[in-house]
Amino acid sequence: MSRFYIPTFVFLLLVIEGTLFQIITPSHHDMNVTLVPRFLVVMIVFIGIHFGRYSSIVYGLVFGLIYDIVYTQLLGVYMFGFGLIGYAFAYTYKQIQDSLFFHLLFATVAVSLFEYYQYGLYRLIGLADIGAVLFFHERFLPGLIVNVSFAIIIYFPAKKLFSYVQKQASLRDR
């Protein structure tokens, strides 16, 4: 049963990121700020650190495809981006697994790279018409603050969940 905890948790983050987060955040009528949650990117990085490259790529591809089908008009943008993030940020070294600093650093870099990947791709095909400076101030910085805050909040519960699932998996393997 414990093998379904992480996919269920990541699926709940997908729902929160795509629907509930827009309801929870206050409207910014007087401010031109767009808060873009990238909770899945943060979790894919954490999964890659704790479970390895294969798991993070699979989670990235599967949940990226689900995100593309449900929330976007272009198939493959999120799937490729999440899969690439899962591949690039899977460091299973024990020193990195035990370090809050490296978790937050990798999550911040991953969110930053994914935001600019998505902005550049949408700008290239003509779906985004916002300038780079405006994008940085109105979307990138507020989104980065939200996602780093989420990474800080979710770090210890995710680490506890990952260690529980690993412990249950080792008990099943006996």
Secondary structure, 3 states (H helix, E strand, C coil): CHHHHHHHHHHHHHHHHHHHHHHHCCCCCCCCCCCCCCHHHHHHHHHHHHHCHHHHHHHHHHHHHHHHHHHCCCCCHHHHHHHHHHHHCCCCCHHHHCCHHHHHHHHHHHHHHHHHHHHHHHHHHCCCCCCHHHHHHHHHHHHHHHHHHHHHHHHHHHHHHHHHHHHHHHHHHC
